[in-house]
Amino acid sequence: MASEFPPDDVKALWQNQKPKEVRMSVDEIRERGEGDRKRVRKRTVGGLATCYLLIVYFVGMFFVVPNVIARFGSCVSIVACAYMAYQLHSRRGKALAGVPTGITGIRAYRAELERQRDFHCGWWFWSRFLTFVPSYLVFIGGLILANSDLATRAALWAIAAVGVGLAILAVPLNRREARRYQQRIDELDALEK
């Protein structure tokens, strides 16, 4: 069976393949939009609650910790949590109820998908990451320096390691979420064509 492309010409094969036809009704788009809106609302409420609890914790720790480094880490962590709360609040999902149907509705849904994709990648993600992780490490480092007990220091090192591990895990999880939103955007683009 002869092919019109040489076997090593993968690029040509890829460029000449027929795109998968996407068929979605306006109701399906509206249902997806409603599902995304609910999921984003849950994420936002949970994230905001976590940020506010962390702010309360770091404010309390500011008055309890014995050294300047831990206090500085506490202050910077408060700023990082406030910034994270700001991002969650400003990037929260808009309701798609009452959005016009047809192309206008698809474009409104697409714009919301782009906003959510951008929340999970690029500047939005890295600005959160690079404000929170170092502030957390400065805070834990200050606590380690303030404690002379070997068991307490070991526990603090373990807490720091868990925090760094969770931060590292956040990178692929956010990238996966951004790809998921991009796939939905690509489906809508194919639908418009």
DASUL-V714628 format. One record per residue. N is the residue number from 1. OMEGA is omega in degrees with one decimal (999 if undefined). BURIAL is I if it has 24 or more other C-alpha atoms within 12 Angstrom, else O. D_CENTER is the distance of its C-alpha to the mean C-alpha in Angstrom with 2 decimals. Layout:
# DASUL-V714628
n = [N	N]
omega = [OMEGA	OMEGA]
burial = [BURIAL	BURIAL]
d_center = [D_CENTER	D_CENTER]
This chain:
# DASUL-V714628
n = [1	2	3	4	5	6	7	8	9	10	11	12	13	14	15	16	17	18	19	20	21	22	23	24	25	26	27	28	29	30	31	32	33	34	35	36	37	38	39	40	41	42	43	44	45	46	47	48	49	50	51	52	53	54	55	56	57	58	59	60	61	62	63	64	65	66	67	68	69	70	71	72	73	74	75	76	77	78	79	80	81	82	83	84	85	86	87	88	89	90	91	92	93	94	95	96	97	98	99	100	101	102	103	104	105	106	107	108	109	110	111	112	113	114	115	116	117	118	119	120	121	122	123	124	125	126	127	128	129	130	131	132	133	134	135	136	137	138	139	140	141	142	143	144	145	146	147	148	149	150	151	152	153	154	155	156	157	158	159	160	161	162	163	164	165	166	167	168	169	170	171	172	173	174	175	176	177	178	179	180	181	182	183	184	185	186	187	188	189	190	191	192	193]
omega = [-175.7	177.7	179.4	178.3	174.3	-176.2	-178.0	-179.7	-176.5	-179.0	179.5	176.5	-178.2	-177.0	-176.2	178.0	-179.6	-180.0	178.2	-179.3	-179.6	177.7	177.1	176.5	177.9	178.0	177.9	177.9	179.3	177.6	177.1	179.0	178.5	177.1	177.7	-179.4	179.1	-179.8	178.9	177.9	178.0	178.9	-177.7	-179.9	178.5	179.4	178.4	177.9	178.4	179.6	-178.2	176.7	177.9	177.4	177.8	179.6	-176.7	174.4	177.5	-179.7	178.8	-177.9	-175.7	-173.5	-171.4	-175.8	-174.4	-178.0	178.9	176.9	177.0	176.9	177.5	179.3	-179.0	177.2	175.7	178.6	180.0	178.8	177.8	177.6	177.6	177.9	176.9	-179.8	179.1	-178.7	-176.2	-178.6	-179.3	-176.0	174.4	178.4	178.6	177.1	179.6	177.6	179.9	179.6	178.3	-175.5	-179.8	177.8	178.2	-179.9	177.6	178.2	179.0	179.0	177.7	176.9	177.9	178.4	-179.0	176.5	-179.0	176.9	-174.3	179.9	175.9	-172.5	-176.7	-179.0	-174.1	176.6	174.5	-176.7	-174.8	172.4	-174.0	-174.2	179.4	180.0	177.0	-179.1	176.2	178.7	180.0	177.5	176.6	177.3	178.5	179.7	-177.1	-176.6	177.3	179.7	-176.3	180.0	178.3	177.9	179.5	178.3	179.1	175.4	178.2	177.9	177.7	-179.7	177.7	178.5	178.3	177.7	177.7	178.5	177.8	178.4	-179.8	-177.7	-179.7	178.5	178.4	176.7	178.6	179.6	177.6	177.3	179.1	177.2	179.9	176.7	177.7	177.7	179.2	176.8	178.9	177.6	178.4	179.3	-179.7	-177.7	999]
burial = [O	O	O	O	O	O	O	O	O	O	O	O	O	O	O	O	O	O	O	O	O	O	O	O	O	O	O	O	I	I	O	I	I	I	O	I	I	O	O	I	O	O	O	I	O	O	I	I	O	O	I	I	O	I	I	O	O	I	I	O	I	I	O	O	I	O	O	O	I	I	I	I	I	I	I	I	I	I	I	I	I	I	I	I	I	O	I	I	O	O	I	I	I	I	O	I	O	O	O	O	O	O	O	O	I	I	I	I	I	I	I	I	I	I	I	I	I	I	I	I	I	O	O	I	I	O	O	I	I	I	I	I	I	I	I	I	I	I	I	I	I	I	I	I	O	O	O	O	O	O	O	O	O	O	O	I	O	O	O	I	O	O	O	O	O	O	I	O	O	O	O	O	O	I	I	O	I	I	O	O	I	I	O	I	I	O	I	I	I	O	O	O	O]
d_center = [47.44	46.94	43.72	43.77	41.15	41.77	39.70	37.95	36.92	33.48	32.22	35.05	34.43	30.78	31.69	34.52	32.96	32.91	29.52	28.72	29.79	27.25	28.83	27.09	28.84	27.76	27.59	25.19	22.90	23.27	22.58	19.36	18.34	19.40	17.52	14.22	15.17	15.97	12.82	10.73	13.52	13.34	9.67	10.67	13.96	12.88	10.40	13.22	15.81	14.32	14.14	17.68	19.01	17.87	19.50	22.61	22.66	22.48	25.05	27.28	26.91	27.90	31.29	31.69	30.79	33.89	32.94	31.64	28.88	27.26	27.79	26.25	23.19	23.14	23.35	20.64	18.34	19.26	18.34	14.93	14.28	15.77	13.60	10.39	12.35	13.38	10.04	9.28	12.88	13.18	10.40	11.55	13.19	16.80	19.43	20.93	24.17	27.07	25.55	28.47	28.99	29.58	28.15	27.07	25.05	23.45	22.56	21.06	18.90	17.99	17.07	14.69	13.10	12.88	11.27	8.43	8.36	8.53	5.62	3.58	6.83	9.86	10.88	8.14	5.89	9.35	10.88	8.88	9.52	13.06	13.98	13.17	14.31	17.64	18.48	18.10	20.29	22.83	23.13	23.71	26.00	28.00	28.46	29.62	32.10	33.35	34.24	37.24	37.14	36.23	34.67	32.43	31.37	30.65	28.51	26.55	26.09	24.83	22.33	21.20	20.96	18.88	16.43	16.33	16.04	13.00	11.40	12.62	11.39	7.71	8.38	9.81	7.68	4.64	7.87	9.40	7.25	7.82	11.34	11.84	11.39	13.60	16.11	16.50	17.08	19.60	21.29	21.80	23.15	25.53	26.56	27.48	29.69]
